[in-house]
Amino acid sequence: MDPRLQPAARPAPHSVKRWQLSGTDYEPDQDRSLRPETLFSAWTPLANRAANVQLFEERVKLLLHWFDLWTDRQRKHLLSCLLSGCSTSQLKYCRDLLVETLPVTQVDFTAVLPRFLSLYVMSFLSPLDLCSAAQVSWHWRMLSEQDCVWAGRCIRRGWFLPYSPGEKEYGAWKSHYVSCVATLDWLTPREAAEQYGTLNQQSHGEEEEEERQRERGIRQMIRDRLEDTKKLSLRTRKAWGGDTRPRGGRSGGVAFSSCPSLSWPSRTLGSPSLCLSLDKGPSTSAPRPEGVPVSRSSIRASDALSSFTYRPTPRREPPVIHHAKPISLLLISNRIPAYELVLSGVKAGVMAVLYDHRGSLSALLAQAQRALSGRRAQRLGLLAPGGTEELHLLHGSSLSEETLLAPDHREFWEKVCGWMEDGGGVDIFSPLAASASGLALIQRLSTLTGLEVRASMGLATGSFQNILSDWATSSACAGLPHRPVCEEAAAGPALRYVCESVLQAWCRQAQWMEEALGELRARLGPQLQRLGHEARGRALGHFLCEEICLGELFVCKDLSEALTEGLTALTKEEETRPLEFLAAFLTKWRELREGGEEEERRERGADDVSLAPELPQAALDWRGAVARELHQSERLYQGRLGAVLKVYQAPLTAALNSNRAILSYADVQIILSPVTHILELSRIFEAELQARLEQWGAQQCVGDVCLRLCSKLRVYTNYLNNYPTALCTIDKCREMKPAFRAFLNRMDRTLATHMLSLQELLLCPVWRIEEYATLLRALSMHTHSGHPDRTHLSSALNKMLQYREFVEKLKRSSERDGAMEETQQMIQGCPKLREGNRQLVKTQDAALLRSPDDTIPDSLRAYEHVCDVGLFLFSDALVVTKRSVQHAPFTLARRSTLTFQASVSLSSLAVREITHTRYVRHAFVLEGPLRSWVCATESAADREQFLCVLRSAMRAAVTG
């Protein structure tokens, strides 16, 4: 038979395979005869040693192969399982194997050495290295601060502990060493060399040593004499202030006999001709030749030796006492916009007090008294919101002619009089002198206090520019209530308190700075760069567009004519230096032009004087100044409104007509259409006013022009009603339309827009209403009662004041809605707050306290701090919130969150103060229908202000 046709011999299966098939019927024929007599166990053969070793090695290789394919986590799990099943001897073997494989190269010697050896090693370290070692770990710190390490260092330097440390006290000698080193008087090597010299320095001989000994003796004698004189004066001096009559001395000083003299009597040395005096009398030394320098050491030596010269006893005169210069007190309300800028410019010698506008008069008095600390003030300044008739000193407590004699105001001003020096006065930073009622208030206040009262006349437009105008005094205008005579220069009293540059910047841009500072108070940083850029832009726009009128300079007809004539003359001449020729030509042209204008001005002035000889010149000047201010400010107002139409409306309309619309027609109409109607009304008013000013005279009338303006204020009403909608439309379109966003970025804050944005330009009509009221009031005040224009001006003023009140109501409503919305977003889990006419009155941070035992009397009861709370007082309810603070890692920033806890109606709320004890201070109890809260504020002033406002709101809620 062909061997190739025989079936191939089947290979024997692997040993592992054989073990797996041991439980089956598999029995190959060729292996039956070779089958061993032993049976396979569950894992390892038992009898056949060779097969056992072979099988173990194969399984180890297989296991290592699997181990190489596993992840790190699986390997660690396998090792953990193996070690958990090992015996103690096997674990010791693994340990020895690991130590042999990975020998230990770094180890904490304090953990392996005995403690006394560790301390012995640390005793060789320097104090600086010991302090560094204490920062390694708690164990190292305990070792490095042991007394046995530091006691020797202190004792070698003579620094001994003033007490014996306790048995378990450690670190006492280290603390003593640190405190002694911190109070050492040490010198640098250079200073030590200058004071003590060096080893290589040559000696100056015995003369220098004798001079040093003599100077030391003189100084010691002076110290002894001073000590004896002090003891003698304490035994013999009279009561302080017993004799206030001056006894000579320098002019301008006041001498008291009770003050001890610094001259020793002659009997102390036993000789009438020998006197040791410290008074600086005339020098008896020879005159020094000119050109000879005098060193400091020689001056000190001569001063010391001059006190021991023999001379006749001089006439004893008491020393001169120089009184400190009286200070000025400036009370600043926090309702003043950008008050931080005013505080930064307060002059030396002025005590500025920033008070809370929502407080009470008693709290204001207490705060001012703490600031003065028993001193007297020469002048008192009041910087608070106000108008021409009243001063809003506090919220709900206005100072006017009617409220001056109220009990609380009378008590306030009587106590203020006690603070003032003789001849002092009060400066009020409000235009009270611009109205008859304001002048009456000034005179009554001066009569009540006996002080001179000054206030600004308010003949300037702007936010607080009335402070920069002339000021009137109560004594100067006592007999002329309608025409005050100003004795103070412009802004003179105000400059007594604040630097001129700071005051001018604040007065002109207070409203702008308030917006910037409001953002800074809330965010403190992220918006600083942008807001600073905007503030600089607004200042630049005010200077370029309103001070030097740069826009008019570009299109000035006279400038074009002068340049044309100069260039024409230059072409006719052969000049090698054309710029010098053109400058000389323009200078001559200006002189000729100014000469002609001066002649025309003199002729016009003569005609004006001849038209109105019956009125005083002062009255004519006042009316003319106010009328010109009204016309000039109206032109600036037109420039800003015209910028809205020229810069914004014209490009948007052109893009809309060219089928490249940036905004839709409806959005353009909503935002910019009302400005067109206001600009038309302003142009008509300005044209009529200019016509009257061109023919100005004593009998000229402008009241009818102002009255026609007031009759058309419905245009402003439509604008104000549409104003919130216009702002919302701008914000929505800016967010949703990239083309409009790019358009605003390109057009905002340019020279054409007076460096203002579109939103700021749309706010100009609101400001203009306030300026109208101020200027009409001043114009009515300086118009004679028999003047034909008086009736029209009074009617126009009344209508403008009524309309201003309407605008103020809209502002307050908008501010109230904004405050409620911010509070709603601030409190987590808070129910809806905007219901009815609810208003936010005050917020206060406090600590919530709890007493473990309520049966203990209040004077002995202790409290524990539970958490921090925020109290939100509304006009009809009090909301209690839990305040928590989270600090961000790696920064100093922190974030506060408020969580709603409870709400109590004011009609069912009771409040009770807790007397100050050693356990609690500034605490009060809020008792509601279901529960009560014990709260404590940081200071007594915070508690007083909050409880005052809370009780007032509770009374209003009950009566309402």
VENRAZI-V589691 format. One record per pair of residues at least 4 apart in sequence whose C-alpha atoms are under 8 Angstrom apart, sorted by the first residue. I is the first residue (numbers start at 1). J is the second residue. Records with the same first field share a line. If there is no record, write none. Layout:
BEGIN
I: J, J
END
This chain:
BEGIN
1: 5, 6
2: 6
13: 17, 18
14: 18
15: 19, 55
16: 20, 55
17: 21
18: 22
19: 40
21: 25, 26
22: 26, 40
27: 31, 32
28: 32
29: 33
30: 34
31: 35
38: 46, 47, 48
39: 45
40: 44, 45, 46
41: 45, 46
44: 52, 55, 56
45: 49, 51, 52
46: 52
48: 52
49: 53
50: 54
51: 55
52: 56
53: 57
54: 58
55: 59
56: 60
57: 61
58: 62
59: 63
60: 64
61: 65
62: 66
63: 67
64: 68
65: 69
66: 70
67: 75
70: 74, 75
71: 75
72: 76
73: 77
74: 78
75: 79
76: 80
77: 81
78: 82
79: 83
80: 84
81: 85
82: 86
83: 91
86: 90, 91
87: 91
88: 92
89: 93
90: 94
91: 95
92: 96
93: 97
94: 98
95: 99
96: 100
97: 101
98: 102, 103
99: 103, 104
107: 111
108: 112
109: 113, 118
110: 114, 115, 118, 140
113: 117, 118
114: 118
115: 119
116: 120
117: 121
118: 122, 143
119: 123, 143, 144, 149
120: 124
121: 125
122: 130, 144, 149
123: 149
125: 129, 130
126: 130
127: 131
128: 132
129: 133
130: 134, 144
131: 135, 144
132: 136
133: 140, 141, 144
134: 138, 140, 141, 142, 143, 144, 145
135: 140, 141
136: 140, 141
137: 141
138: 142
139: 143
140: 144
141: 145
142: 146
144: 149
145: 149, 150, 170, 171, 174
146: 150, 170, 171, 174
147: 151, 170, 171, 172, 173, 174
148: 152
149: 153
150: 154, 173, 174, 177
151: 155, 173, 174
152: 156
153: 157, 177
154: 158, 159, 160, 173, 176, 177
155: 159, 160
159: 176, 177, 180
161: 173, 176
165: 169, 170, 172
171: 175
172: 176
173: 177
174: 178
175: 179
176: 180
177: 181
178: 182
179: 183
180: 184
187: 191, 192
188: 192
189: 193
190: 194
191: 195
192: 196, 197
193: 197, 198
197: 201
204: 208
205: 209
206: 210
207: 211
208: 212
209: 213
210: 214
211: 215
212: 216
213: 217
214: 218
215: 219, 301
216: 220
217: 221
218: 222, 304, 305
219: 223, 304
220: 224
221: 225
222: 226
223: 227
224: 228
225: 229
226: 230
227: 231
228: 232
229: 233, 262, 264
230: 234
231: 235
232: 236
233: 237, 260
237: 258, 259, 260
238: 242, 257, 258
239: 258
240: 258, 259
241: 256, 258
242: 256, 257, 258
243: 256, 257, 258
244: 254, 255, 256, 257
245: 255, 256, 257
246: 254, 255, 256
247: 255, 256, 257, 317, 318
248: 255, 317, 318
249: 253, 255, 317, 318, 319, 320
250: 320
253: 320, 321, 322, 323
254: 320, 321, 322
255: 259, 318, 319, 320, 321
256: 318
257: 318
259: 318, 319
260: 318
261: 316, 317, 318, 319
262: 277, 278, 279, 319
263: 276, 277, 278, 279, 316
264: 268, 275, 276, 277
265: 275, 276
266: 270, 271, 272, 273, 274, 275, 276, 313
267: 271, 272
269: 274, 275
272: 313
273: 310, 311, 312, 313
274: 310, 311, 312, 313
275: 308, 310, 311, 312, 313
276: 307, 308
277: 307, 308
278: 307
288: 292
294: 298, 299
295: 299
296: 300
297: 301
298: 302
299: 303
300: 304
301: 305
302: 306
303: 307
304: 308
305: 309
325: 349
326: 349, 376, 377, 378
327: 349, 350, 351, 376, 377, 378, 379
328: 349, 350, 351, 377, 378, 379, 380, 381, 497
329: 350, 351, 352, 353, 377, 378, 379, 380, 381
330: 350, 351, 352, 353, 380, 381, 382, 383, 497
331: 352, 353, 354, 355, 368, 380, 381, 382, 383
332: 336, 339, 352, 353, 354, 355, 382, 383, 384
333: 339, 354, 355, 356, 357, 383, 384, 385, 393
334: 339, 354, 355, 356, 357
335: 356, 357, 384, 385
336: 383, 384, 385
337: 510, 511, 513, 514
338: 342, 506, 510, 511, 513, 514, 517
339: 343
340: 344
341: 345, 502, 506
342: 346, 498, 502, 503, 506
343: 352
345: 498, 499, 502, 503
346: 350, 352, 497, 498, 499
347: 496, 497, 498, 499
350: 497
351: 371, 372
353: 367, 368, 371
355: 359, 364, 367
357: 393, 394, 395
358: 394, 395, 945, 949
359: 363, 364, 394, 395, 945, 948, 949
360: 364, 394, 945, 948
361: 365, 394, 408, 409, 412
362: 366, 412
363: 367, 941, 944, 945
364: 368
365: 369, 412
366: 370
367: 371
368: 372
369: 373, 374
372: 376, 377
375: 419
376: 419, 420, 421
377: 419, 420, 421, 424
378: 420, 421, 422, 423, 424, 425
379: 420, 424, 425, 426, 427
380: 420, 425, 426, 427
381: 426, 427, 428, 429, 497
382: 426, 427, 428, 429
383: 428, 429, 430
384: 391, 392, 393, 429, 430
385: 391, 392, 393, 430
386: 390, 391, 392, 393, 430, 431
387: 391, 430, 431, 432
388: 430, 431, 432, 433, 434, 435, 437, 438, 458
389: 400, 401, 432, 435, 437, 438, 441
390: 398, 399, 400, 401, 432, 438
391: 398, 399, 400, 430
392: 396, 397, 398, 399
393: 397, 398, 399
394: 398
398: 403
399: 403, 404, 409
400: 404, 438, 441
401: 437, 438, 440, 441, 444
403: 409
404: 409, 410, 441, 445
405: 409, 410
406: 410
407: 411
408: 412
409: 413
410: 414
411: 415
412: 416
413: 417, 448, 449
414: 418, 449
415: 419
416: 420
417: 449, 450, 451
420: 424, 425
423: 451, 452
424: 451, 452
425: 451, 452, 453, 454
426: 451, 452, 453, 454
427: 453, 454, 455, 493, 494
428: 453, 454, 455, 456
429: 455, 456, 467, 494
430: 455, 456, 458, 466, 467
431: 438, 455, 456, 457, 458, 466, 467
432: 437, 438, 439, 441, 442, 455, 456, 457, 458
433: 438, 439, 442, 455, 456, 457, 458, 471, 472, 484
434: 438, 439, 456, 457, 458, 459, 777, 778, 781
435: 439, 482, 777, 778, 781
436: 440, 481, 482, 781
437: 441
438: 442
439: 443, 474, 477, 481
440: 444, 481
441: 445
442: 446, 453, 454, 455, 474
443: 447, 453, 474, 475, 478
444: 448
445: 449, 453
446: 450, 451, 452, 453, 474
447: 451
452: 473, 474, 475
453: 473, 474
454: 471, 472, 473, 474, 493
455: 471, 472, 473
456: 466, 467, 469, 470, 471, 472, 491
457: 466, 469, 470, 471, 472
458: 465, 466, 467, 469, 470, 774, 778
459: 466, 469, 470, 626, 775, 778
460: 465, 466, 468, 469, 629
461: 465, 466, 629, 633, 771, 774, 775
462: 466, 507, 508, 771
463: 507, 508, 509, 510, 511
464: 506, 507, 508, 510
465: 469, 504, 507, 508
467: 491, 494, 507
468: 490, 491, 504, 507
469: 490, 491
470: 486, 488, 489, 490, 491
471: 486, 487, 488, 489, 490, 491, 492, 493
472: 476, 477, 484, 485, 486, 487, 488
473: 477, 486, 487, 488
474: 478
476: 484, 485, 486, 487
477: 481, 483, 484, 485, 486
480: 484, 485
482: 781, 782
483: 619, 782
488: 492, 493
491: 495
492: 496
493: 497
494: 498
495: 499, 500, 503
498: 502, 503
499: 503
500: 504
501: 505
502: 506
503: 507
504: 508
505: 509, 510
506: 510, 513
509: 513
510: 514
511: 515
512: 516, 535
513: 517, 535
514: 518
515: 519
516: 520, 531, 532, 535
517: 521
518: 522
519: 523, 524, 527
520: 524, 525, 527, 528
523: 527
524: 528
525: 529
527: 531
528: 532
529: 533
530: 534
531: 535
532: 536
533: 537
534: 538, 749
535: 539
536: 540
537: 541, 749, 755, 756
538: 542, 749, 754, 755, 756
539: 543
540: 544, 755
541: 545, 546, 751, 754, 755, 756
542: 546, 547, 754, 755
543: 547, 548
544: 548, 549, 550, 551, 754
545: 549, 550, 551, 751, 754
546: 636
549: 553
550: 554
551: 555
552: 556
553: 559
555: 559, 560
556: 560
557: 561
558: 562
559: 563
560: 564
561: 565
562: 566, 586, 589
563: 567, 586
564: 568
565: 569
566: 570, 582, 585, 586
567: 571, 582
568: 572
569: 573
570: 574, 575, 578, 581, 582
575: 581
577: 581
578: 582
579: 583
580: 584
581: 585
582: 586
583: 587
584: 588
585: 589
586: 590
587: 591
588: 592
589: 593
590: 594
591: 595
592: 596
593: 597
594: 598
595: 599
596: 600
597: 601
598: 602
599: 603
600: 604
601: 605
602: 606
603: 607
604: 608
605: 609
606: 610
607: 611
608: 612, 696, 697
609: 613, 697
611: 697, 698
612: 697, 698, 699
613: 698
615: 619, 620, 698
616: 620
617: 621
618: 622
619: 623, 782, 783
620: 624, 697, 698
621: 625
622: 626, 782
623: 627, 779, 782, 783
624: 628, 696
625: 629
626: 630, 775, 778, 779
627: 631, 693, 779
628: 632, 693
629: 633
630: 634, 772, 775
631: 635, 686, 689, 690
632: 636
633: 637
634: 638, 682, 686
635: 639, 686
636: 640
637: 641, 764, 768
638: 642, 679, 682, 683
639: 643
640: 644, 753, 754, 761, 764
641: 645, 675, 679, 761, 764
642: 646, 679
643: 647, 648, 752, 753
644: 648, 649, 672, 675, 753, 758, 761
645: 649, 650, 672, 675, 676
646: 650, 651
647: 651, 747, 752, 753
648: 652, 747
649: 653, 668, 672
650: 654
651: 655
652: 656, 661, 662, 663, 668
653: 657, 668
654: 658
655: 659, 660, 661, 662
656: 660, 661, 662, 663, 664, 665
657: 661
662: 737, 739, 740
663: 667, 668, 733, 740
664: 668
665: 669
666: 670
667: 671, 729
668: 672, 673
669: 673, 674
670: 674, 722, 725, 726, 729
671: 726, 727, 729, 730
672: 676
673: 677
674: 678, 715, 718, 719, 722
675: 679, 719, 762
676: 680
677: 681, 715
678: 682, 715, 716
679: 683
680: 684
681: 685, 709, 712
682: 686
683: 687
684: 688
685: 689, 705, 706, 709
686: 690
687: 691
688: 692, 705
689: 693, 702, 705
690: 694
691: 695
692: 696, 700, 701, 702
695: 700
696: 700
699: 787, 788
700: 789
701: 788, 789
702: 706, 789, 793
703: 707, 789, 790, 791, 792, 793, 796
704: 708, 789, 792, 793
705: 709
706: 710, 792, 793, 796
707: 711, 792, 793, 795, 796
708: 712
709: 713
710: 796, 799, 800
713: 717
714: 718
715: 719
716: 720, 765
717: 721
718: 722
719: 723
720: 724
721: 725
722: 726
723: 727, 762
724: 728
725: 729
726: 730
727: 731, 759
728: 732
729: 733
730: 734
731: 735
732: 736
733: 737, 740, 741
734: 738, 740, 741
735: 741
737: 741
738: 742
739: 743
740: 744
741: 745
742: 746
743: 747
744: 748, 758
747: 753
748: 753, 755, 756, 757, 758
749: 753, 754, 755, 756, 757
750: 754, 755, 756
751: 755
753: 757, 761
756: 760, 761
757: 761
758: 762
759: 763
760: 764
763: 767
764: 768
765: 769
766: 770, 807
767: 771
768: 772
769: 773, 800, 804
770: 774, 804
771: 775
772: 776, 800
773: 777, 797, 800, 801, 804
774: 778
775: 779
776: 780, 793, 796, 797
777: 781, 797
778: 782
779: 783, 793
780: 790, 793, 794, 797
783: 787, 789, 790
784: 790
785: 790
786: 790
789: 793
790: 794
791: 795
792: 796
793: 797
794: 798
795: 799
796: 800
797: 801
798: 802
799: 803
800: 804
801: 805
802: 806
803: 807
804: 808
805: 809
806: 810
807: 811
808: 812
809: 813
810: 814
811: 815
812: 816
813: 817
814: 818
815: 819
816: 820, 839, 840
817: 821, 834
818: 822
819: 823, 840
820: 824, 833, 834, 839, 840
821: 825, 834
822: 826
823: 827
824: 828, 830, 832, 833
826: 897, 898
827: 881, 897, 898, 899, 900
828: 897, 898, 899, 900
829: 899, 900
830: 899, 900
833: 838
834: 838
838: 874, 875, 876
839: 874, 875
840: 872, 873, 874, 875
841: 872, 873, 874, 875
842: 872, 873, 874, 946, 949
843: 870, 871, 872, 873
844: 870, 871, 872, 946
845: 868, 869, 870, 871, 937
846: 868, 869, 870, 871, 935, 936, 937, 938
847: 865, 866, 867, 868, 869, 935, 936, 937
848: 865, 866, 867, 868, 869, 933, 934, 935, 936
849: 863, 864, 865, 866, 867, 933, 934, 935, 936
850: 863, 864, 865, 866, 934
851: 861, 862, 863, 864
852: 862, 863, 864
853: 861
854: 861
856: 860, 861
857: 861
858: 914, 915
859: 915, 917
860: 917, 919
861: 919
862: 919, 920
863: 919, 920
867: 882, 883
868: 882, 883, 884
869: 880, 881, 882, 883
870: 880, 881, 882, 883, 898
871: 878, 879, 880, 881
872: 878, 879, 880, 881
873: 877, 878, 879, 950
874: 878, 879
875: 953, 957
876: 905, 906, 907, 953, 954, 957
877: 903, 904, 905, 906
878: 903, 904, 905, 906
879: 900, 901, 902, 903, 904
880: 900, 901, 902, 903
881: 898, 899, 900, 901, 902
882: 898, 899, 900, 901
883: 896, 897, 898, 899
884: 896, 897, 898
885: 894, 895, 896, 897
886: 894, 895, 896
887: 891, 892, 893, 894, 895
888: 892, 893, 894, 895
904: 908, 909, 928
905: 909
906: 953, 954, 957, 958
907: 954, 957, 958
908: 928, 929
909: 926, 927, 928, 929, 954
910: 926, 927, 928
911: 924, 925, 926, 927
912: 924, 925, 926
913: 923, 924, 925
914: 921, 922, 923, 924, 925
915: 921, 922, 923
916: 920, 921, 922, 923
917: 921
921: 936
922: 936, 937, 938, 939, 940, 943
923: 934, 935, 936, 937, 943
924: 934, 935, 936
925: 932, 933, 934, 935
926: 932, 933, 934, 935
927: 931, 932, 933
928: 932
936: 943
937: 942, 943
938: 942
939: 943
940: 944
941: 945
942: 946
943: 947
944: 948
945: 949
946: 950
947: 951
948: 952
949: 953
950: 954
951: 955
952: 956
953: 957
954: 958
955: 959
956: 960
END
